[in-house]
C-alpha cells in the first residue's frame, strides 16, 4: 500500500540530509514515495523504481501533476527485483547510489537489503518499510512467511553494528534506516 504523508515527509527529509541525487526504489504502489524522496533532493535527482506489476498507473499522472518533478526513471521489469539489482551491480553501479527504499515482497527483503547495501555509497541510506509488520513480528505464534522473513531481517539488523540501523517511526508503521 501507499506510504503515509508523514512517512513521505520523513523520506524527503532523509533524502535531503544525505544530498540524495541517485536512488533506487524496490517496489512501488502509486509512485508517491519516489516523488517524496525526489522532493527531498536538490537538483535533478534520478530514481530507478523497480516493480513487478503495473499497480496504480492510472493514478500516477494526477499524483505527479503540479509537482514540478515529472516522472522518475522507471523500470517495469519482467525479471525479479533481485535479478535487476544484480544487473545494476554488474553495470558498475556499486557505491554509486545515495538512497534505497525497500517496500516490496517481504520474503525477499534480506536479498534486497544486501544488494542495496552494495549499491548505496558510504554515508547514503537504505530505508526499509514495514519492519514491525503491524506488530506481527512480535507475535511468535505468527508463522506467516512474510512475518518470518521480516523477523529474520530484524534479527540481522540488530546484530549489524557496522551499519548502525536505526528505527524511524513512519505514521502507524515502523521503518528502519540503515547507514550504508
Beta strands, then each sheet from edge to edge (+ up, - down):
strand 1: 22-26
strand 2: 46-51
strand 3: 74-76
strand 4: 97-102
strand 5: 120-128
strand 6: 166-170
strand 7: 173-179
sheet 1: 3+ 2+ 1+ 4+ 5+ 7- 6+
end
